[in-house]
């Protein structure tokens, strides 16, 4: 096995490659042991300073959020992950343009939305209503509490119903609902991500909830839908790291 081959355990945010960024990892570990939050801006600065392997920290920190954002526009799972990879590569190329007057997550989300919209436009050019965009799958729960088979089945089915219900909402409402209700961003953060006014965000969110209907909206735990982690998270990180210049 090559020495540089990555070894992951679930979605561990740190992978071992001492020859490339041992010193940087020591700094991160020190901060963690001191109960200090290593913010995105610090990591970006280190990546720009040459520790490109630390870009993995940003990917693993924001994979779930980016997946849900892009999944609000695209439904084919392979296309969603391809769009995520494109987003991370574009963000890496433009990393020097990132300004600390905005959150990295907001900046990344904007890039992801642009990538997703570009793919939508391309799909519409290829076909009026492409059938391969519909691909619902039931994602496994990450809960550690043991559940009986019947309970697991009910939860999976309810989550699938909610995901399908969200997919029926028009795009402009779906992305607001995803950011505000599922990712739990503040109204201000949603405004910055989508460049909308506060009133527009609130109106679209209200409309999204109305379209979902109260009974379906309350059917399952919204924090569990559109999960992106474990092996899927590892695979995407590995692909992006291999593609970095």
Beta strands, then each sheet from edge to edge (+ up, - down):
end
